[in-house]
């Protein structure tokens, strides 16, 4: 898809749906001696998620992973629609969109690997981080210039909000 056509779609976006590992994290896991699996999340992605929520966007997390630290971090940002340990992402997406009465054409799904393949094909704007699997890049309308866990979520949220005139609309002009 050309840049112009994906940019045109940004005007209609109301909902952001993200995978976690490889999208909101860099896809690496540090395993401690006690068996805990630690992930790193980007503060700038967090700022963008919170800003989107504060501006009325729907934010949804659908992940096969089930790390409670991830849940706590996202809840701390104000994300309420968090689905971890999901075995069937297509079913979860359809349930979420139906429950919230969201048109799938108004949704972005950012995924990075094969478990995201089918679900990404059901939204208006499938997108991925720069370091996504080749199969995911092939079906993405937008490929971020940022890697997963390194600002890819911020990238797409900021683009949508700028096109819609909502990015930092209350930012003090003296910092421009």
Buried (B, 14 or more C-beta within 10 A) or exposed (E): EEEEEBBEBBEBBBBBBBBBBBBBBBBEBEEEEEEEEEBEBBEBBBBBBBBBBEBEBBBBBBBBBEBEEBBEBBEEBEBEBBBBEBEEBBEBBBEBBEEEEBEBEBBBBBBBBEBBBBBBEBBBBBBBBBBBBEEBBEBBBBBBEBBBBBBBBBBBBBBBBEBBEBBEEEEEEEEE
